[in-house]
Amino acid sequence: MAENRHEQLGLSNDKVIEIYETMLLARKIDERMWLLNRSGKIPFVISCQGQEAAQVGAAFALDREKDFALPYYRDMGVVLTFGMTAKELMLSGFAKAEDPNSGGRQMPGHFGQKKNNIVTGSSPVTTQVPHAVGVALAGKMEKKDLVTFVTFGEGSSNQGDFHEGANFAGVHKLPVIFMCENNKYAISVPIEKQLACEKVSDRAIGYGMPGVTVDGNDPLEVYKAVKEAADRGRRGEGPTLVETVSYRLTPHSSDDDDRSYRSPDEVAKAKTNDPIITFGAYLKETGVMNDELEKEINDRVMKQVNEATDYAENAPYAEPESAMKYVYAEEK
């Protein structure tokens, strides 16, 4: 039997099954959204495929009652862990009135849900980083026991928002976890044309914080790094930069043709290290999951995805008269 790494991290068998099921749910919702997009039913998909381990492993290391998540557009695994449902994500995909993120006004991937501490994201990339720093500053001023968790792609780590946010958080020792989900491509630009340094985490020292690079295909390794970062933040020791290295298994979005900048062989090779498959294999090797339980989980996930799709497809769109709602102040 394989080494039981999750128990060394304080994770029970039930908890790692929950991590696996959340990863699988994110993957299956995403795959369904591609089918819906290609059949002309939803307008746009921007995938989490290949990054589920990093997203779910990290989110499980946080206190979802107290901490705040400021996700970037691929973070379906993060928002599912924080309490968003398959139905709510499908409502967003179909741009229906009940979409919790924006009432059907925004593209998918613009996550926001107050009750689950998911802070609204916007279309310009990386703007969520200074927002996370601001929330952490407010928490510190109000002496609240919270950390903020913000994610972004490695392309975003080249934006001014990242550098300004990281610098401010470092100076003021704010409880922020900066997690860069390095998936090797900023749309079509490969990592070697984005960074002169070897790793994104090499940038941490410039802002007076520790930086660590971990295997983004291993949810347990990501959990450990983010848990340590959260503990540091709570102790008043300031921010941490965590870089998770994985691979984007899909095109950048449903409007992108990735064949113009990477070979099918490269993608096929990356799929041999698919985190859904490798983590499932780990759970079987440690005796936590068998074929029967795997089928039960898969059936439960697919039931959720099917019910969510049917509900969202038949749900009403927002009334045209409500187009200006949430834009201008309304008289009481």
DAZI-V537632 format. One record per residue. N is the residue number from 1. RES is the residue in three letters. OMEGA is omega in whole degrees, 0 to 359 (* if undefined). Layout:
n->{N N}
res->{RES RES}
omega->{OMEGA OMEGA}
This chain:
n->{1 2 3 4 5 6 7 8 9 10 11 12 13 14 15 16 17 18 19 20 21 22 23 24 25 26 27 28 29 30 31 32 33 34 35 36 37 38 39 40 41 42 43 44 45 46 47 48 49 50 51 52 53 54 55 56 57 58 59 60 61 62 63 64 65 66 67 68 69 70 71 72 73 74 75 76 77 78 79 80 81 82 83 84 85 86 87 88 89 90 91 92 93 94 95 96 97 98 99 100 101 102 103 104 105 106 107 108 109 110 111 112 113 114 115 116 117 118 119 120 121 122 123 124 125 126 127 128 129 130 131 132 133 134 135 136 137 138 139 140 141 142 143 144 145 146 147 148 149 150 151 152 153 154 155 156 157 158 159 160 161 162 163 164 165 166 167 168 169 170 171 172 173 174 175 176 177 178 179 180 181 182 183 184 185 186 187 188 189 190 191 192 193 194 195 196 197 198 199 200 201 202 203 204 205 206 207 208 209 210 211 212 213 214 215 216 217 218 219 220 221 222 223 224 225 226 227 228 229 230 231 232 233 234 235 236 237 238 239 240 241 242 243 244 245 246 247 248 249 250 251 252 253 254 255 256 257 258 259 260 261 262 263 264 265 266 267 268 269 270 271 272 273 274 275 276 277 278 279 280 281 282 283 284 285 286 287 288 289 290 291 292 293 294 295 296 297 298 299 300 301 302 303 304 305 306 307 308 309 310 311 312 313 314 315 316 317 318 319 320 321 322 323 324 325 326 327 328 329 330 331 332}
res->{MET ALA GLU ASN ARG HIS GLU GLN LEU GLY LEU SER ASN ASP LYS VAL ILE GLU ILE TYR GLU THR MET LEU LEU ALA ARG LYS ILE ASP GLU ARG MET TRP LEU LEU ASN ARG SER GLY LYS ILE PRO PHE VAL ILE SER CYS GLN GLY GLN GLU ALA ALA GLN VAL GLY ALA ALA PHE ALA LEU ASP ARG GLU LYS ASP PHE ALA LEU PRO TYR TYR ARG ASP MET GLY VAL VAL LEU THR PHE GLY MET THR ALA LYS GLU LEU MET LEU SER GLY PHE ALA LYS ALA GLU ASP PRO ASN SER GLY GLY ARG GLN MET PRO GLY HIS PHE GLY GLN LYS LYS ASN ASN ILE VAL THR GLY SER SER PRO VAL THR THR GLN VAL PRO HIS ALA VAL GLY VAL ALA LEU ALA GLY LYS MET GLU LYS LYS ASP LEU VAL THR PHE VAL THR PHE GLY GLU GLY SER SER ASN GLN GLY ASP PHE HIS GLU GLY ALA ASN PHE ALA GLY VAL HIS LYS LEU PRO VAL ILE PHE MET CYS GLU ASN ASN LYS TYR ALA ILE SER VAL PRO ILE GLU LYS GLN LEU ALA CYS GLU LYS VAL SER ASP ARG ALA ILE GLY TYR GLY MET PRO GLY VAL THR VAL ASP GLY ASN ASP PRO LEU GLU VAL TYR LYS ALA VAL LYS GLU ALA ALA ASP ARG GLY ARG ARG GLY GLU GLY PRO THR LEU VAL GLU THR VAL SER TYR ARG LEU THR PRO HIS SER SER ASP ASP ASP ASP ARG SER TYR ARG SER PRO ASP GLU VAL ALA LYS ALA LYS THR ASN ASP PRO ILE ILE THR PHE GLY ALA TYR LEU LYS GLU THR GLY VAL MET ASN ASP GLU LEU GLU LYS GLU ILE ASN ASP ARG VAL MET LYS GLN VAL ASN GLU ALA THR ASP TYR ALA GLU ASN ALA PRO TYR ALA GLU PRO GLU SER ALA MET LYS TYR VAL TYR ALA GLU GLU LYS}
omega->{183 178 183 186 186 180 175 178 180 180 179 175 180 183 180 173 178 177 180 182 178 176 181 179 178 181 185 174 182 179 178 181 176 178 180 179 183 176 173 184 174 193 194 174 171 201 169 190 183 184 185 183 180 185 185 177 180 185 178 180 184 175 187 176 188 187 181 177 175 189 170 196 180 198 179 179 178 185 174 179 181 172 175 184 176 180 181 178 177 176 177 179 180 180 181 185 183 176 185 183 187 182 179 184 185 174 173 179 176 189 173 180 188 186 180 176 176 186 185 175 179 189 178 185 173 179 180 183 177 176 180 179 178 178 179 177 178 179 180 180 180 179 178 178 180 167 174 183 183 182 180 177 181 174 178 181 177 183 179 181 180 185 179 180 181 180 181 180 179 180 186 179 184 182 181 170 176 179 178 176 182 180 172 183 169 196 183 186 182 186 184 176 180 187 171 176 184 185 175 182 176 182 186 186 179 181 174 178 175 175 182 176 182 178 181 176 183 184 181 178 179 178 182 182 182 177 178 179 179 179 177 181 181 179 180 183 173 188 176 173 178 176 176 183 177 182 179 187 181 166 181 177 180 178 186 172 186 180 181 183 175 186 175 179 180 180 180 178 180 181 177 178 180 185 177 182 185 179 175 179 178 182 177 180 181 178 181 182 172 183 182 179 179 179 180 178 181 179 180 179 183 176 178 182 180 179 179 180 181 182 184 181 183 181 181 170 175 176 179 182 182 186 182 180 181 177 180 177 180 177 179 *}
